[in-house]
Amino acid sequence: MSGSPLARICVFCGANAGSDPAHAAAARAFGELLAERGIGLVTGGGSVGLMGIVADAALAAGGEAIGVIPRRLIDRELGHNGLTRLYAVDSMHERKALMHDLADGFVALPGGYGTLDELFETLTWRQLGITSKPVGLLDVNGFWQPLLGLRSALEAGGFARPGEPQLLVAQEPGELLALLEAAPAASGPAPGAPKP
């Protein structure tokens, strides 16, 4: 059983492995670290790219790995049949809401537009006070530096308050996990699945 205040961490990451081998190595290391610490993994449910690598690493190390995938992406992203549990939902909105409900914190590894969408929506929820669950970036080989530069530009331009919402950044999995665990405990309502 985990001694961490985080029972599960949701990892946003690419359905591709990317061109830098360090990205796959970081995904593997993060999945293994979560399993070693007894922290469950929540992902987008695909078996390919960094999404598959982080899930496979957690599972191989004896950890829990839960996926949430829209039905229309099951074939395209090759839904991971080896997960502890795979939820199939009707939309991207439901996917993000359920991933939020299942997790106590969030980490973005390198990824593309889908990763950015998930990250930005989570940061927006934090900014609006919908959630206070911690959010972190695993900045593998400076991958997230352009985003951090954009954040600085938003703050300088008066479109965001400095440091809000809080975004934790580290280059190593263990360092990032320590930052997430030290963040104030999550409180307040979760978004929940969309209602008709």
C-alpha positions in Angstrom: 0.0 0.0 0.0 1.2 3.5 -0.8 2.4 5.9 1.9 1.9 8.7 -0.6 -0.9 11.2 -0.3 -1.5 10.4 -4.0 -3.3 7.1 -4.5 -3.3 7.5 -8.3 -1.6 9.9 -10.8 -3.0 10.6 -14.2 -0.3 10.8 -16.9 -1.0 12.8 -20.1 1.4 11.8 -22.9 1.7 11.1 -26.6 0.3 8.2 -28.5 3.6 8.4 -30.4 7.0 7.8 -28.8 8.5 10.9 -30.3 11.9 11.3 -32.0 14.0 11.6 -28.8 14.7 8.3 -27.1 14.9 10.1 -23.8 11.1 10.6 -23.9 10.5 6.8 -23.9 13.1 6.3 -21.2 11.4 8.9 -19.0 8.0 7.4 -19.6 9.3 3.9 -18.6 11.1 5.3 -15.5 7.9 7.2 -14.4 5.7 4.1 -14.8 8.2 2.0 -12.8 8.5 4.6 -10.1 4.7 4.8 -9.6 4.5 1.1 -9.2 7.4 1.0 -6.8 5.8 3.6 -4.7 2.4 1.9 -4.7 0.8 4.7 -6.7 -1.8 3.8 -9.4 -1.5 5.1 -12.9 -4.3 6.6 -15.0 -3.7 7.1 -18.7 -5.6 7.6 -22.0 -5.9 3.9 -22.5 -3.8 3.4 -25.6 -1.2 0.7 -26.1 1.1 2.7 -28.4 3.6 5.5 -28.0 4.5 6.9 -24.6 1.0 6.0 -23.4 1.7 2.3 -23.9 5.3 2.6 -22.6 4.3 4.2 -19.2 1.4 1.7 -18.8 3.6 -1.3 -19.7 6.3 -0.2 -17.3 3.9 0.2 -14.4 2.3 -3.1 -15.0 5.6 -5.0 -15.4 6.7 -3.5 -12.0 3.5 -4.9 -10.4 1.5 -1.6 -10.4 -2.0 -0.7 -11.2 -2.7 0.9 -14.6 -6.2 2.2 -15.5 -7.0 3.6 -19.0 -9.8 5.8 -20.2 -10.4 5.9 -24.0 -13.2 7.2 -26.3 -14.8 4.3 -28.1 -13.9 5.8 -31.5 -10.2 5.7 -30.6 -10.0 2.2 -29.4 -8.9 0.9 -32.8 -6.9 4.0 -33.8 -4.9 4.1 -30.6 -5.0 0.3 -30.2 -6.8 0.2 -26.8 -4.6 -1.5 -24.3 -6.1 -4.8 -23.4 -3.6 -5.6 -20.7 -4.5 -2.8 -18.3 -5.9 -3.3 -14.8 -9.0 -1.7 -16.1 -10.0 0.0 -19.4 -13.0 2.4 -19.4 -14.5 3.1 -22.8 -16.4 6.4 -22.9 -18.4 8.3 -25.6 -16.3 11.5 -25.9 -13.1 13.3 -25.2 -15.0 15.4 -22.6 -16.0 12.3 -20.7 -12.5 10.9 -21.0 -11.0 14.0 -19.3 -13.7 14.1 -16.6 -13.3 10.5 -15.7 -9.5 10.7 -15.7 -9.8 13.6 -13.3 -12.1 11.7 -11.0 -9.9 8.7 -10.9 -6.7 10.6 -10.1 -5.2 12.6 -7.2 -2.7 14.5 -9.4 -1.6 15.0 -13.0 1.7 14.8 -14.9 2.3 15.7 -18.5 5.1 13.9 -20.3 6.0 14.9 -23.9 3.1 14.6 -26.3 1.1 16.4 -29.0 -2.1 18.3 -29.3 -4.1 15.8 -27.3 -1.6 16.0 -24.4 -1.8 19.8 -24.6 -5.6 19.7 -24.6 -5.7 17.6 -21.5 -3.0 19.7 -19.7 -4.6 23.0 -20.5 -8.1 21.9 -19.5 -6.7 20.7 -16.1 -4.8 23.9 -15.6 -8.0 25.9 -16.5 -9.9 23.9 -13.9 -7.2 24.8 -11.3 -7.3 28.4 -12.3 -11.1 28.5 -11.9 -11.1 26.7 -8.6 -12.9 23.6 -10.0 -10.0 21.5 -8.7 -6.9 21.9 -6.6 -5.3 18.6 -7.5 -1.6 19.1 -8.3 -0.3 19.3 -11.9 3.3 18.8 -13.0 5.4 18.7 -16.1 8.2 16.1 -16.6 10.5 18.4 -18.6 12.5 15.8 -20.5 15.4 17.4 -22.3 13.7 20.8 -22.1 10.6 19.6 -24.0 8.3 21.9 -22.0 10.5 25.0 -22.1 8.6 26.6 -25.0 5.3 26.2 -23.1 6.9 27.7 -20.0 8.1 30.6 -22.2 4.5 31.1 -23.4 3.3 31.1 -19.8 5.7 33.9 -19.0 4.5 35.8 -22.0 0.9 35.4 -20.9 1.8 36.7 -17.4 3.8 39.6 -18.8 1.0 40.5 -21.1 -1.6 40.6 -18.3 -3.5 37.5 -19.4 -2.5 35.3 -16.5 -1.5 36.0 -12.9 2.1 35.2 -12.1 2.4 31.6 -10.9 -1.3 30.8 -11.2 -2.4 28.2 -11.6 0.5 26.4 -9.9 2.5 24.2 -12.2 5.2 22.0 -10.9 8.2 21.3 -13.1 11.1 18.9 -12.8 13.5 17.0 -15.1 13.6 13.7 -13.2 10.6 11.5 -12.3 11.6 11.2 -8.6 12.0 14.9 -8.3 8.6 15.6 -9.9 6.8 13.0 -7.7 8.3 14.6 -4.6 6.9 18.0 -5.7 3.5 16.5 -6.3 3.4 14.7 -3.0 4.5 17.9 -1.2 1.7 20.0 -2.8 -1.3 21.0 -0.7 -3.9 18.3 -0.4 -6.6 18.4 -3.1 -10.0 19.7 -2.0 -13.1 21.0 -3.6 -15.5 19.4 -6.1 -14.3 17.4 -9.1 -15.7 18.1 -12.5 -17.5 14.7 -12.7 -18.7 13.2 -15.9 -20.9 15.4 -18.1 -24.6 15.1 -17.4 -27.2 15.0 -20.3 
